[in-house]
Amino acid sequence: MCGRMTIATEQEVLEARFHATATAKIEKHYNAYPNHDKYPLPVITVDDPEHITMRYWGMVPVWWKRDTRG
């Protein structure tokens, strides 16, 4: 979970490729990484494969009290 990625593809292209509709605007970002506090990442979940949702994701230690996102 320490990798970085680039989101450089247009939202319309992502929606067409994955046959899913984004629930929020997907902005280009050239230094995206898990646990970033400012930029959620586009995610398609098994529970809702028709939508691309913006989520914060990463690992939060069980002892960490400041972050309630989990």
C-alpha positions as CSV (number, residue, x, y, z in Angstrom):
1,M,0.0,0.0,0.0
2,C,2.9,2.3,-0.4
3,G,2.8,2.7,-4.2
4,R,2.0,5.8,-6.1
5,M,-0.1,6.1,-9.2
6,T,-1.1,8.6,-11.9
7,I,-4.7,9.3,-12.8
8,A,-4.3,10.9,-16.3
9,T,-7.2,9.3,-18.2
10,E,-10.3,11.4,-18.9
11,Q,-13.4,10.5,-16.8
12,E,-15.5,9.6,-19.9
13,V,-12.8,7.1,-21.0
14,L,-12.7,5.5,-17.6
15,E,-16.5,5.2,-17.5
16,A,-16.6,3.6,-21.0
17,R,-13.7,1.2,-20.2
18,F,-15.3,-0.1,-17.0
19,H,-18.9,0.3,-18.0
20,A,-19.5,2.3,-14.8
21,T,-20.7,5.8,-14.0
22,A,-18.7,8.1,-11.7
23,T,-20.6,9.4,-8.7
24,A,-18.2,12.4,-8.5
25,K,-15.8,14.2,-10.8
26,I,-12.6,12.3,-11.3
27,E,-9.8,14.8,-11.5
28,K,-6.4,14.1,-13.0
29,H,-3.7,13.6,-10.4
30,Y,-0.1,12.8,-11.0
31,N,1.0,11.8,-7.4
32,A,-2.0,9.8,-6.1
33,Y,-1.3,7.3,-3.3
34,P,-3.3,5.4,-0.7
35,N,-3.8,7.2,2.7
36,H,-3.6,10.6,1.0
37,D,-5.7,12.9,3.1
38,K,-6.7,15.4,0.4
39,Y,-7.3,13.3,-2.7
40,P,-9.7,10.3,-2.6
41,L,-9.1,7.7,-5.4
42,P,-11.6,6.3,-7.8
43,V,-12.7,2.8,-6.8
44,I,-15.1,0.2,-8.2
45,T,-16.4,-2.1,-5.5
46,V,-17.9,-5.5,-5.8
47,D,-21.0,-4.3,-4.0
48,D,-21.7,-1.6,-6.6
49,P,-19.9,-2.4,-9.8
50,E,-21.9,0.1,-11.9
51,H,-20.5,3.1,-10.1
52,I,-17.0,4.6,-9.7
53,T,-16.9,6.1,-6.2
54,M,-14.2,8.3,-4.7
55,R,-12.7,6.7,-1.6
56,Y,-9.9,7.2,0.8
57,W,-8.2,3.9,1.2
58,G,-5.1,2.3,2.8
59,M,-4.0,0.7,5.9
60,V,-4.9,2.2,9.3
61,P,-3.3,0.5,12.3
62,V,-5.8,-0.7,15.0
63,W,-4.0,1.5,17.6
64,W,-4.3,4.7,15.5
65,K,-7.0,6.9,17.1
66,R,-6.8,10.1,15.0
67,D,-8.2,8.6,11.8
68,T,-11.8,7.3,12.0
69,R,-12.1,6.4,8.3
70,G,-10.9,2.8,9.0
